[in-house]
Amino acid sequence: MREGPQAGLRELDLLADEPSMRRYHPYPMAKADLLQRLGRFDEAAVQYRRALDFARTAPEKQLLRRRLTEVQGSIDQAESTESI
């Protein structure tokens, strides 16, 4: 994170083809967080949904739903600002 969210995304992308990452919910969650920090809310929402599909416990799912709700709020806000 020292070099910023874009650098973090590049590092995560290096792991994308690792079989162990395919169903590991922290991977898309981390990616979603970085995308959210970059203001790429639509992409972040996709990654939060993906993480939610892989999460196993109720607390994990609750956290991911909360983050997804935050991102969707940012999307709605951006869309309402654009329509003005």
Distance bins in CASP14 RR format, pairs under 12 A and 6 or more apart:
PFRMAT RR
TARGET T0000
AUTHOR 0000-0000-0000
RMODE 2
METHOD distances of the structure
MODEL  1
1 7 0 0 0 0 1 0 0 0 0 0 0
1 8 1 0 0 1 0 0 0 0 0 0 0
1 9 0 0 0 0 0 1 0 0 0 0 0
1 11 0 0 0 0 1 0 0 0 0 0 0
1 12 0 0 0 0 0 1 0 0 0 0 0
1 30 0 0 0 0 0 1 0 0 0 0 0
1 33 0 0 0 0 1 0 0 0 0 0 0
1 34 0 0 0 0 1 0 0 0 0 0 0
1 37 0 0 0 0 1 0 0 0 0 0 0
2 8 0 0 0 0 1 0 0 0 0 0 0
2 11 0 0 0 0 0 1 0 0 0 0 0
3 9 0 0 0 0 0 1 0 0 0 0 0
3 10 0 0 0 0 1 0 0 0 0 0 0
3 11 0 0 0 0 1 0 0 0 0 0 0
3 34 0 0 0 0 0 1 0 0 0 0 0
4 10 0 0 0 0 1 0 0 0 0 0 0
4 11 0 0 0 0 0 1 0 0 0 0 0
4 33 0 0 0 0 0 1 0 0 0 0 0
4 34 0 0 0 0 1 0 0 0 0 0 0
4 37 0 0 0 0 1 0 0 0 0 0 0
4 38 0 0 0 0 1 0 0 0 0 0 0
5 11 0 0 0 0 0 1 0 0 0 0 0
5 12 0 0 0 0 0 1 0 0 0 0 0
5 30 0 0 0 0 0 1 0 0 0 0 0
5 31 0 0 0 0 0 1 0 0 0 0 0
5 32 0 0 0 0 0 1 0 0 0 0 0
5 33 0 0 0 0 1 0 0 0 0 0 0
5 34 1 0 1 0 0 0 0 0 0 0 0
5 35 1 0 0 1 0 0 0 0 0 0 0
5 36 0 0 0 0 1 0 0 0 0 0 0
5 37 1 0 1 0 0 0 0 0 0 0 0
5 38 1 0 1 0 0 0 0 0 0 0 0
5 39 0 0 0 0 1 0 0 0 0 0 0
5 40 0 0 0 0 1 0 0 0 0 0 0
5 43 0 0 0 0 0 1 0 0 0 0 0
5 44 0 0 0 0 0 1 0 0 0 0 0
6 12 0 0 0 0 0 1 0 0 0 0 0
6 13 0 0 0 0 0 1 0 0 0 0 0
6 34 1 0 0 1 0 0 0 0 0 0 0
6 35 0 0 0 0 0 1 0 0 0 0 0
6 37 0 0 0 0 1 0 0 0 0 0 0
6 38 1 0 0 1 0 0 0 0 0 0 0
6 39 0 0 0 0 0 1 0 0 0 0 0
6 40 0 0 0 0 0 1 0 0 0 0 0
7 13 0 0 0 0 0 1 0 0 0 0 0
7 14 0 0 0 0 0 1 0 0 0 0 0
7 34 0 0 0 0 1 0 0 0 0 0 0
7 37 0 0 0 0 0 1 0 0 0 0 0
7 38 0 0 0 0 0 1 0 0 0 0 0
8 14 0 0 0 0 1 0 0 0 0 0 0
8 15 0 0 0 0 0 1 0 0 0 0 0
8 30 0 0 0 0 1 0 0 0 0 0 0
8 31 0 0 0 0 1 0 0 0 0 0 0
8 33 0 0 0 0 1 0 0 0 0 0 0
8 34 1 0 1 0 0 0 0 0 0 0 0
8 35 0 0 0 0 0 1 0 0 0 0 0
8 37 0 0 0 0 1 0 0 0 0 0 0
8 38 0 0 0 0 0 1 0 0 0 0 0
9 15 0 0 0 0 0 1 0 0 0 0 0
9 16 0 0 0 0 0 1 0 0 0 0 0
9 27 0 0 0 0 0 1 0 0 0 0 0
9 30 0 0 0 0 1 0 0 0 0 0 0
9 31 1 0 0 1 0 0 0 0 0 0 0
9 32 0 0 0 0 0 1 0 0 0 0 0
9 33 0 0 0 0 0 1 0 0 0 0 0
9 34 1 0 1 0 0 0 0 0 0 0 0
9 35 1 0 0 1 0 0 0 0 0 0 0
9 36 0 0 0 0 0 1 0 0 0 0 0
9 37 0 0 0 0 1 0 0 0 0 0 0
9 38 1 0 0 1 0 0 0 0 0 0 0
9 39 0 0 0 0 0 1 0 0 0 0 0
9 40 0 0 0 0 1 0 0 0 0 0 0
9 43 0 0 0 0 1 0 0 0 0 0 0
9 44 0 0 0 0 0 1 0 0 0 0 0
9 47 0 0 0 0 0 1 0 0 0 0 0
10 16 0 0 0 0 0 1 0 0 0 0 0
10 31 0 0 0 0 0 1 0 0 0 0 0
10 34 0 0 0 0 1 0 0 0 0 0 0
10 38 0 0 0 0 0 1 0 0 0 0 0
11 27 0 0 0 0 0 1 0 0 0 0 0
11 30 0 0 0 0 1 0 0 0 0 0 0
11 31 0 0 0 0 0 1 0 0 0 0 0
11 34 0 0 0 0 1 0 0 0 0 0 0
12 18 0 0 0 0 0 1 0 0 0 0 0
12 21 0 0 0 0 1 0 0 0 0 0 0
12 24 0 0 0 0 0 1 0 0 0 0 0
12 26 0 0 0 0 0 1 0 0 0 0 0
12 27 1 0 0 1 0 0 0 0 0 0 0
12 28 0 0 0 0 1 0 0 0 0 0 0
12 29 0 0 0 0 0 1 0 0 0 0 0
12 30 1 0 0 1 0 0 0 0 0 0 0
12 31 1 0 1 0 0 0 0 0 0 0 0
12 32 0 0 0 0 0 1 0 0 0 0 0
12 33 0 0 0 0 0 1 0 0 0 0 0
12 34 1 0 0 1 0 0 0 0 0 0 0
12 35 0 0 0 0 1 0 0 0 0 0 0
12 47 0 0 0 0 1 0 0 0 0 0 0
13 21 0 0 0 0 0 1 0 0 0 0 0
13 27 0 0 0 0 0 1 0 0 0 0 0
13 30 0 0 0 0 0 1 0 0 0 0 0
13 31 0 0 0 0 1 0 0 0 0 0 0
13 34 0 0 0 0 0 1 0 0 0 0 0
13 35 0 0 0 0 0 1 0 0 0 0 0
14 21 0 0 0 0 0 1 0 0 0 0 0
14 27 0 0 0 0 0 1 0 0 0 0 0
14 31 0 0 0 0 0 1 0 0 0 0 0
15 21 1 0 1 0 0 0 0 0 0 0 0
15 22 0 0 0 0 0 1 0 0 0 0 0
15 24 0 0 0 0 1 0 0 0 0 0 0
15 26 0 0 0 0 0 1 0 0 0 0 0
15 27 1 0 0 1 0 0 0 0 0 0 0
15 28 0 0 0 0 0 1 0 0 0 0 0
15 30 0 0 0 0 1 0 0 0 0 0 0
15 31 0 0 0 0 1 0 0 0 0 0 0
16 22 0 0 0 0 1 0 0 0 0 0 0
16 24 0 0 0 0 0 1 0 0 0 0 0
16 27 0 0 0 0 1 0 0 0 0 0 0
16 28 0 0 0 0 0 1 0 0 0 0 0
16 30 0 0 0 0 0 1 0 0 0 0 0
16 31 0 0 0 0 1 0 0 0 0 0 0
16 47 0 0 0 0 0 1 0 0 0 0 0
17 27 0 0 0 0 0 1 0 0 0 0 0
18 24 0 0 0 0 1 0 0 0 0 0 0
18 27 0 0 0 0 1 0 0 0 0 0 0
19 27 0 0 0 0 0 1 0 0 0 0 0
20 26 0 0 0 0 0 1 0 0 0 0 0
20 27 0 0 0 0 1 0 0 0 0 0 0
21 27 1 0 1 0 0 0 0 0 0 0 0
21 28 0 0 0 0 1 0 0 0 0 0 0
21 29 0 0 0 0 0 1 0 0 0 0 0
21 30 0 0 0 0 0 1 0 0 0 0 0
21 31 0 0 0 0 1 0 0 0 0 0 0
21 50 0 0 0 0 0 1 0 0 0 0 0
21 51 0 0 0 0 0 1 0 0 0 0 0
21 54 0 0 0 0 0 1 0 0 0 0 0
22 28 0 0 0 0 1 0 0 0 0 0 0
22 50 0 0 0 0 0 1 0 0 0 0 0
22 53 0 0 0 0 0 1 0 0 0 0 0
22 54 0 0 0 0 1 0 0 0 0 0 0
23 50 0 0 0 0 1 0 0 0 0 0 0
23 51 0 0 0 0 0 1 0 0 0 0 0
23 53 0 0 0 0 1 0 0 0 0 0 0
23 54 1 0 1 0 0 0 0 0 0 0 0
23 55 0 0 0 0 0 1 0 0 0 0 0
23 56 0 0 0 0 0 1 0 0 0 0 0
24 30 0 0 0 0 1 0 0 0 0 0 0
24 31 0 0 0 0 0 1 0 0 0 0 0
24 50 0 0 0 0 0 1 0 0 0 0 0
24 51 0 0 0 0 1 0 0 0 0 0 0
24 53 0 0 0 0 0 1 0 0 0 0 0
24 54 1 0 0 1 0 0 0 0 0 0 0
24 55 0 0 0 0 0 1 0 0 0 0 0
24 56 0 0 0 0 0 1 0 0 0 0 0
24 60 0 0 0 0 0 1 0 0 0 0 0
25 31 0 0 0 0 0 1 0 0 0 0 0
25 32 0 0 0 0 0 1 0 0 0 0 0
25 47 0 0 0 0 0 1 0 0 0 0 0
25 48 0 0 0 0 0 1 0 0 0 0 0
25 49 0 0 0 0 0 1 0 0 0 0 0
25 50 0 0 0 0 1 0 0 0 0 0 0
25 51 1 0 1 0 0 0 0 0 0 0 0
25 52 1 0 0 1 0 0 0 0 0 0 0
25 53 0 0 0 0 1 0 0 0 0 0 0
25 54 1 1 0 0 0 0 0 0 0 0 0
25 55 1 0 1 0 0 0 0 0 0 0 0
25 56 1 0 0 1 0 0 0 0 0 0 0
25 57 0 0 0 0 1 0 0 0 0 0 0
25 60 1 0 0 1 0 0 0 0 0 0 0
25 61 0 0 0 0 1 0 0 0 0 0 0
25 63 0 0 0 0 0 1 0 0 0 0 0
25 64 1 0 0 1 0 0 0 0 0 0 0
25 67 0 0 0 0 0 1 0 0 0 0 0
26 32 0 0 0 0 0 1 0 0 0 0 0
26 33 0 0 0 0 0 1 0 0 0 0 0
26 47 0 0 0 0 0 1 0 0 0 0 0
26 50 0 0 0 0 0 1 0 0 0 0 0
26 51 1 0 0 1 0 0 0 0 0 0 0
26 54 0 0 0 0 1 0 0 0 0 0 0
26 55 0 0 0 0 1 0 0 0 0 0 0
26 56 0 0 0 0 0 1 0 0 0 0 0
26 60 0 0 0 0 1 0 0 0 0 0 0
26 63 0 0 0 0 0 1 0 0 0 0 0
26 64 0 0 0 0 0 1 0 0 0 0 0
27 33 0 0 0 0 0 1 0 0 0 0 0
27 34 0 0 0 0 0 1 0 0 0 0 0
27 47 0 0 0 0 1 0 0 0 0 0 0
27 50 0 0 0 0 1 0 0 0 0 0 0
27 51 1 0 0 1 0 0 0 0 0 0 0
27 54 0 0 0 0 1 0 0 0 0 0 0
27 55 0 0 0 0 0 1 0 0 0 0 0
28 34 0 0 0 0 0 1 0 0 0 0 0
28 35 0 0 0 0 1 0 0 0 0 0 0
28 43 0 0 0 0 0 1 0 0 0 0 0
28 44 0 0 0 0 1 0 0 0 0 0 0
28 45 0 0 0 0 0 1 0 0 0 0 0
28 46 0 0 0 0 1 0 0 0 0 0 0
28 47 1 0 1 0 0 0 0 0 0 0 0
28 48 1 0 0 1 0 0 0 0 0 0 0
28 49 0 0 0 0 1 0 0 0 0 0 0
28 50 1 0 1 0 0 0 0 0 0 0 0
28 51 1 0 1 0 0 0 0 0 0 0 0
28 52 0 0 0 0 1 0 0 0 0 0 0
28 53 0 0 0 0 1 0 0 0 0 0 0
28 54 1 0 0 1 0 0 0 0 0 0 0
28 55 0 0 0 0 1 0 0 0 0 0 0
28 64 0 0 0 0 1 0 0 0 0 0 0
28 67 0 0 0 0 0 1 0 0 0 0 0
28 68 0 0 0 0 0 1 0 0 0 0 0
29 35 0 0 0 0 0 1 0 0 0 0 0
29 36 0 0 0 0 0 1 0 0 0 0 0
29 44 0 0 0 0 0 1 0 0 0 0 0
29 47 1 0 0 1 0 0 0 0 0 0 0
29 48 1 0 0 1 0 0 0 0 0 0 0
29 49 0 0 0 0 0 1 0 0 0 0 0
29 50 0 0 0 0 1 0 0 0 0 0 0
29 51 1 0 1 0 0 0 0 0 0 0 0
29 52 0 0 0 0 1 0 0 0 0 0 0
29 53 0 0 0 0 0 1 0 0 0 0 0
29 54 0 0 0 0 1 0 0 0 0 0 0
29 55 0 0 0 0 1 0 0 0 0 0 0
29 60 0 0 0 0 1 0 0 0 0 0 0
29 61 0 0 0 0 0 1 0 0 0 0 0
29 63 0 0 0 0 1 0 0 0 0 0 0
29 64 1 0 0 1 0 0 0 0 0 0 0
29 65 0 0 0 0 0 1 0 0 0 0 0
29 66 0 0 0 0 0 1 0 0 0 0 0
29 67 1 0 0 1 0 0 0 0 0 0 0
29 68 0 0 0 0 0 1 0 0 0 0 0
29 71 0 0 0 0 0 1 0 0 0 0 0
30 36 0 0 0 0 0 1 0 0 0 0 0
30 37 0 0 0 0 0 1 0 0 0 0 0
30 44 0 0 0 0 0 1 0 0 0 0 0
30 47 0 0 0 0 1 0 0 0 0 0 0
30 48 0 0 0 0 0 1 0 0 0 0 0
30 50 0 0 0 0 0 1 0 0 0 0 0
30 51 0 0 0 0 1 0 0 0 0 0 0
30 64 0 0 0 0 0 1 0 0 0 0 0
30 67 0 0 0 0 0 1 0 0 0 0 0
31 37 0 0 0 0 0 1 0 0 0 0 0
31 38 0 0 0 0 0 1 0 0 0 0 0
31 40 0 0 0 0 0 1 0 0 0 0 0
31 43 0 0 0 0 1 0 0 0 0 0 0
31 44 0 0 0 0 1 0 0 0 0 0 0
31 45 0 0 0 0 0 1 0 0 0 0 0
31 46 0 0 0 0 1 0 0 0 0 0 0
31 47 1 0 1 0 0 0 0 0 0 0 0
31 48 0 0 0 0 1 0 0 0 0 0 0
31 49 0 0 0 0 0 1 0 0 0 0 0
31 50 0 0 0 0 1 0 0 0 0 0 0
31 51 0 0 0 0 1 0 0 0 0 0 0
31 67 0 0 0 0 0 1 0 0 0 0 0
32 38 0 0 0 0 0 1 0 0 0 0 0
32 39 0 0 0 0 0 1 0 0 0 0 0
32 40 0 0 0 0 1 0 0 0 0 0 0
32 41 0 0 0 0 1 0 0 0 0 0 0
32 42 0 0 0 0 0 1 0 0 0 0 0
32 43 0 0 0 0 1 0 0 0 0 0 0
32 44 1 0 1 0 0 0 0 0 0 0 0
32 45 1 0 0 1 0 0 0 0 0 0 0
32 46 1 0 0 1 0 0 0 0 0 0 0
32 47 1 1 0 0 0 0 0 0 0 0 0
32 48 1 0 1 0 0 0 0 0 0 0 0
32 49 0 0 0 0 1 0 0 0 0 0 0
32 50 0 0 0 0 1 0 0 0 0 0 0
32 51 1 0 0 1 0 0 0 0 0 0 0
32 52 0 0 0 0 1 0 0 0 0 0 0
32 63 0 0 0 0 0 1 0 0 0 0 0
32 64 0 0 0 0 1 0 0 0 0 0 0
32 67 1 0 0 1 0 0 0 0 0 0 0
32 68 0 0 0 0 1 0 0 0 0 0 0
32 70 0 0 0 0 0 1 0 0 0 0 0
32 71 1 0 0 1 0 0 0 0 0 0 0
33 39 0 0 0 0 0 1 0 0 0 0 0
33 40 0 0 0 0 0 1 0 0 0 0 0
33 41 0 0 0 0 0 1 0 0 0 0 0
33 43 0 0 0 0 0 1 0 0 0 0 0
33 44 1 0 0 1 0 0 0 0 0 0 0
33 47 0 0 0 0 1 0 0 0 0 0 0
33 48 0 0 0 0 1 0 0 0 0 0 0
33 51 0 0 0 0 1 0 0 0 0 0 0
33 63 0 0 0 0 0 1 0 0 0 0 0
33 64 0 0 0 0 0 1 0 0 0 0 0
33 67 1 0 0 1 0 0 0 0 0 0 0
33 68 0 0 0 0 0 1 0 0 0 0 0
33 70 0 0 0 0 0 1 0 0 0 0 0
33 71 0 0 0 0 1 0 0 0 0 0 0
34 40 0 0 0 0 1 0 0 0 0 0 0
34 43 0 0 0 0 1 0 0 0 0 0 0
34 44 0 0 0 0 1 0 0 0 0 0 0
34 47 0 0 0 0 1 0 0 0 0 0 0
34 48 0 0 0 0 0 1 0 0 0 0 0
35 41 1 0 0 1 0 0 0 0 0 0 0
35 42 0 0 0 0 1 0 0 0 0 0 0
35 43 1 0 1 0 0 0 0 0 0 0 0
35 44 1 1 0 0 0 0 0 0 0 0 0
35 45 0 0 0 0 1 0 0 0 0 0 0
35 46 0 0 0 0 1 0 0 0 0 0 0
35 47 1 0 0 1 0 0 0 0 0 0 0
35 48 0 0 0 0 1 0 0 0 0 0 0
35 50 0 0 0 0 0 1 0 0 0 0 0
35 51 0 0 0 0 0 1 0 0 0 0 0
35 67 0 0 0 0 0 1 0 0 0 0 0
35 71 0 0 0 0 1 0 0 0 0 0 0
35 74 0 0 0 0 0 1 0 0 0 0 0
35 75 0 0 0 0 0 1 0 0 0 0 0
36 42 0 0 0 0 0 1 0 0 0 0 0
36 43 0 0 0 0 1 0 0 0 0 0 0
36 44 1 0 1 0 0 0 0 0 0 0 0
36 45 0 0 0 0 1 0 0 0 0 0 0
36 46 0 0 0 0 0 1 0 0 0 0 0
36 47 0 0 0 0 1 0 0 0 0 0 0
36 48 0 0 0 0 1 0 0 0 0 0 0
36 67 1 0 0 1 0 0 0 0 0 0 0
36 68 0 0 0 0 0 1 0 0 0 0 0
36 70 1 0 0 1 0 0 0 0 0 0 0
36 71 1 0 1 0 0 0 0 0 0 0 0
36 72 0 0 0 0 0 1 0 0 0 0 0
36 73 0 0 0 0 0 1 0 0 0 0 0
36 74 1 0 0 1 0 0 0 0 0 0 0
36 75 0 0 0 0 0 1 0 0 0 0 0
37 43 0 0 0 0 0 1 0 0 0 0 0
37 44 0 0 0 0 1 0 0 0 0 0 0
37 67 0 0 0 0 0 1 0 0 0 0 0
37 70 0 0 0 0 0 1 0 0 0 0 0
37 71 0 0 0 0 0 1 0 0 0 0 0
37 74 0 0 0 0 0 1 0 0 0 0 0
38 44 0 0 0 0 1 0 0 0 0 0 0
38 47 0 0 0 0 0 1 0 0 0 0 0
38 71 0 0 0 0 0 1 0 0 0 0 0
38 74 0 0 0 0 0 1 0 0 0 0 0
39 45 0 0 0 0 0 1 0 0 0 0 0
39 70 0 0 0 0 0 1 0 0 0 0 0
39 71 0 0 0 0 1 0 0 0 0 0 0
39 74 1 0 0 1 0 0 0 0 0 0 0
39 75 0 0 0 0 1 0 0 0 0 0 0
39 77 0 0 0 0 0 1 0 0 0 0 0
39 78 0 0 0 0 1 0 0 0 0 0 0
40 46 0 0 0 0 1 0 0 0 0 0 0
40 47 0 0 0 0 1 0 0 0 0 0 0
40 71 0 0 0 0 1 0 0 0 0 0 0
40 74 0 0 0 0 0 1 0 0 0 0 0
40 75 0 0 0 0 0 1 0 0 0 0 0
40 78 0 0 0 0 0 1 0 0 0 0 0
41 47 0 0 0 0 0 1 0 0 0 0 0
41 48 0 0 0 0 0 1 0 0 0 0 0
41 67 0 0 0 0 0 1 0 0 0 0 0
41 68 0 0 0 0 0 1 0 0 0 0 0
41 69 0 0 0 0 0 1 0 0 0 0 0
41 70 0 0 0 0 1 0 0 0 0 0 0
41 71 1 0 1 0 0 0 0 0 0 0 0
41 72 1 0 0 1 0 0 0 0 0 0 0
41 73 0 0 0 0 1 0 0 0 0 0 0
41 74 1 0 1 0 0 0 0 0 0 0 0
41 75 1 0 1 0 0 0 0 0 0 0 0
41 76 0 0 0 0 1 0 0 0 0 0 0
41 77 0 0 0 0 1 0 0 0 0 0 0
41 78 1 0 0 1 0 0 0 0 0 0 0
41 79 0 0 0 0 1 0 0 0 0 0 0
42 48 0 0 0 0 0 1 0 0 0 0 0
42 49 0 0 0 0 0 1 0 0 0 0 0
42 68 0 0 0 0 0 1 0 0 0 0 0
42 71 0 0 0 0 1 0 0 0 0 0 0
42 72 0 0 0 0 1 0 0 0 0 0 0
42 73 0 0 0 0 0 1 0 0 0 0 0
42 74 0 0 0 0 1 0 0 0 0 0 0
42 75 1 0 0 1 0 0 0 0 0 0 0
42 76 0 0 0 0 0 1 0 0 0 0 0
42 78 0 0 0 0 1 0 0 0 0 0 0
42 79 0 0 0 0 0 1 0 0 0 0 0
43 49 0 0 0 0 0 1 0 0 0 0 0
43 50 0 0 0 0 0 1 0 0 0 0 0
43 71 0 0 0 0 1 0 0 0 0 0 0
43 74 0 0 0 0 0 1 0 0 0 0 0
43 75 0 0 0 0 0 1 0 0 0 0 0
44 50 0 0 0 0 0 1 0 0 0 0 0
44 51 0 0 0 0 0 1 0 0 0 0 0
44 64 0 0 0 0 0 1 0 0 0 0 0
44 67 0 0 0 0 1 0 0 0 0 0 0
44 68 0 0 0 0 1 0 0 0 0 0 0
44 69 0 0 0 0 0 1 0 0 0 0 0
44 70 0 0 0 0 1 0 0 0 0 0 0
44 71 1 0 1 0 0 0 0 0 0 0 0
44 72 0 0 0 0 1 0 0 0 0 0 0
44 73 0 0 0 0 0 1 0 0 0 0 0
44 74 0 0 0 0 1 0 0 0 0 0 0
44 75 0 0 0 0 1 0 0 0 0 0 0
44 78 0 0 0 0 0 1 0 0 0 0 0
45 51 0 0 0 0 0 1 0 0 0 0 0
45 52 0 0 0 0 0 1 0 0 0 0 0
45 64 0 0 0 0 0 1 0 0 0 0 0
45 65 0 0 0 0 0 1 0 0 0 0 0
45 67 0 0 0 0 1 0 0 0 0 0 0
45 68 1 0 0 1 0 0 0 0 0 0 0
45 69 0 0 0 0 1 0 0 0 0 0 0
45 70 0 0 0 0 1 0 0 0 0 0 0
45 71 1 0 1 0 0 0 0 0 0 0 0
45 72 1 0 0 1 0 0 0 0 0 0 0
45 73 0 0 0 0 1 0 0 0 0 0 0
45 74 0 0 0 0 1 0 0 0 0 0 0
45 75 1 0 0 1 0 0 0 0 0 0 0
45 76 0 0 0 0 0 1 0 0 0 0 0
45 78 0 0 0 0 0 1 0 0 0 0 0
46 52 0 0 0 0 0 1 0 0 0 0 0
46 53 0 0 0 0 0 1 0 0 0 0 0
46 68 0 0 0 0 1 0 0 0 0 0 0
46 71 0 0 0 0 1 0 0 0 0 0 0
46 72 0 0 0 0 0 1 0 0 0 0 0
46 75 0 0 0 0 0 1 0 0 0 0 0
47 53 0 0 0 0 0 1 0 0 0 0 0
47 54 0 0 0 0 0 1 0 0 0 0 0
47 64 0 0 0 0 1 0 0 0 0 0 0
47 67 0 0 0 0 1 0 0 0 0 0 0
47 68 0 0 0 0 1 0 0 0 0 0 0
47 71 0 0 0 0 1 0 0 0 0 0 0
48 54 0 0 0 0 0 1 0 0 0 0 0
48 55 0 0 0 0 0 1 0 0 0 0 0
48 60 0 0 0 0 0 1 0 0 0 0 0
48 61 0 0 0 0 0 1 0 0 0 0 0
48 63 0 0 0 0 1 0 0 0 0 0 0
48 64 1 0 1 0 0 0 0 0 0 0 0
48 65 0 0 0 0 1 0 0 0 0 0 0
48 66 0 0 0 0 1 0 0 0 0 0 0
48 67 1 0 1 0 0 0 0 0 0 0 0
48 68 1 0 1 0 0 0 0 0 0 0 0
48 69 0 0 0 0 1 0 0 0 0 0 0
48 70 0 0 0 0 1 0 0 0 0 0 0
48 71 1 0 0 1 0 0 0 0 0 0 0
48 72 0 0 0 0 1 0 0 0 0 0 0
48 74 0 0 0 0 0 1 0 0 0 0 0
48 75 0 0 0 0 0 1 0 0 0 0 0
49 55 0 0 0 0 0 1 0 0 0 0 0
49 61 0 0 0 0 0 1 0 0 0 0 0
49 64 0 0 0 0 1 0 0 0 0 0 0
49 65 0 0 0 0 1 0 0 0 0 0 0
49 67 0 0 0 0 0 1 0 0 0 0 0
49 68 1 0 0 1 0 0 0 0 0 0 0
49 69 0 0 0 0 0 1 0 0 0 0 0
49 71 0 0 0 0 1 0 0 0 0 0 0
49 72 0 0 0 0 0 1 0 0 0 0 0
50 64 0 0 0 0 1 0 0 0 0 0 0
50 68 0 0 0 0 0 1 0 0 0 0 0
51 60 0 0 0 0 1 0 0 0 0 0 0
51 61 0 0 0 0 1 0 0 0 0 0 0
51 63 0 0 0 0 1 0 0 0 0 0 0
51 64 1 0 1 0 0 0 0 0 0 0 0
51 65 0 0 0 0 0 1 0 0 0 0 0
51 67 0 0 0 0 1 0 0 0 0 0 0
51 68 0 0 0 0 1 0 0 0 0 0 0
51 71 0 0 0 0 0 1 0 0 0 0 0
52 58 0 0 0 0 0 1 0 0 0 0 0
52 60 0 0 0 0 1 0 0 0 0 0 0
52 61 1 0 0 1 0 0 0 0 0 0 0
52 62 0 0 0 0 0 1 0 0 0 0 0
52 63 0 0 0 0 1 0 0 0 0 0 0
52 64 1 0 1 0 0 0 0 0 0 0 0
52 65 1 0 0 1 0 0 0 0 0 0 0
52 66 0 0 0 0 0 1 0 0 0 0 0
52 67 0 0 0 0 1 0 0 0 0 0 0
52 68 1 0 0 1 0 0 0 0 0 0 0
52 69 0 0 0 0 0 1 0 0 0 0 0
52 71 0 0 0 0 0 1 0 0 0 0 0
53 60 0 0 0 0 0 1 0 0 0 0 0
53 61 0 0 0 0 1 0 0 0 0 0 0
53 64 0 0 0 0 1 0 0 0 0 0 0
53 68 0 0 0 0 0 1 0 0 0 0 0
54 60 0 0 0 0 1 0 0 0 0 0 0
54 61 0 0 0 0 0 1 0 0 0 0 0
54 64 0 0 0 0 1 0 0 0 0 0 0
55 61 1 0 1 0 0 0 0 0 0 0 0
55 62 0 0 0 0 1 0 0 0 0 0 0
55 63 0 0 0 0 1 0 0 0 0 0 0
55 64 1 0 1 0 0 0 0 0 0 0 0
55 65 0 0 0 0 1 0 0 0 0 0 0
55 67 0 0 0 0 0 1 0 0 0 0 0
55 68 0 0 0 0 0 1 0 0 0 0 0
56 64 0 0 0 0 0 1 0 0 0 0 0
57 63 0 0 0 0 1 0 0 0 0 0 0
57 64 0 0 0 0 0 1 0 0 0 0 0
58 64 0 0 0 0 0 1 0 0 0 0 0
58 65 0 0 0 0 0 1 0 0 0 0 0
59 65 0 0 0 0 0 1 0 0 0 0 0
59 66 0 0 0 0 0 1 0 0 0 0 0
60 66 0 0 0 0 0 1 0 0 0 0 0
60 67 0 0 0 0 0 1 0 0 0 0 0
61 67 0 0 0 0 0 1 0 0 0 0 0
61 68 0 0 0 0 0 1 0 0 0 0 0
62 68 0 0 0 0 0 1 0 0 0 0 0
62 69 0 0 0 0 0 1 0 0 0 0 0
63 69 0 0 0 0 0 1 0 0 0 0 0
63 70 0 0 0 0 0 1 0 0 0 0 0
64 70 0 0 0 0 0 1 0 0 0 0 0
64 71 0 0 0 0 0 1 0 0 0 0 0
65 71 0 0 0 0 0 1 0 0 0 0 0
65 72 0 0 0 0 0 1 0 0 0 0 0
66 72 0 0 0 0 0 1 0 0 0 0 0
66 73 0 0 0 0 0 1 0 0 0 0 0
67 73 0 0 0 0 0 1 0 0 0 0 0
67 74 0 0 0 0 0 1 0 0 0 0 0
68 74 0 0 0 0 0 1 0 0 0 0 0
68 75 0 0 0 0 0 1 0 0 0 0 0
69 75 0 0 0 0 0 1 0 0 0 0 0
69 76 0 0 0 0 0 1 0 0 0 0 0
70 76 0 0 0 0 0 1 0 0 0 0 0
70 77 0 0 0 0 0 1 0 0 0 0 0
71 77 0 0 0 0 0 1 0 0 0 0 0
71 78 0 0 0 0 0 1 0 0 0 0 0
72 78 0 0 0 0 0 1 0 0 0 0 0
72 79 0 0 0 0 0 1 0 0 0 0 0
73 79 0 0 0 0 1 0 0 0 0 0 0
73 80 0 0 0 0 1 0 0 0 0 0 0
73 81 0 0 0 0 0 1 0 0 0 0 0
74 80 0 0 0 0 0 1 0 0 0 0 0
74 81 0 0 0 0 0 1 0 0 0 0 0
75 81 0 0 0 0 0 1 0 0 0 0 0
75 82 0 0 0 0 0 1 0 0 0 0 0
76 82 0 0 0 0 0 1 0 0 0 0 0
76 83 0 0 0 0 0 1 0 0 0 0 0
77 83 0 0 0 0 0 1 0 0 0 0 0
77 84 0 0 0 0 0 1 0 0 0 0 0
78 84 0 0 0 0 0 1 0 0 0 0 0
END
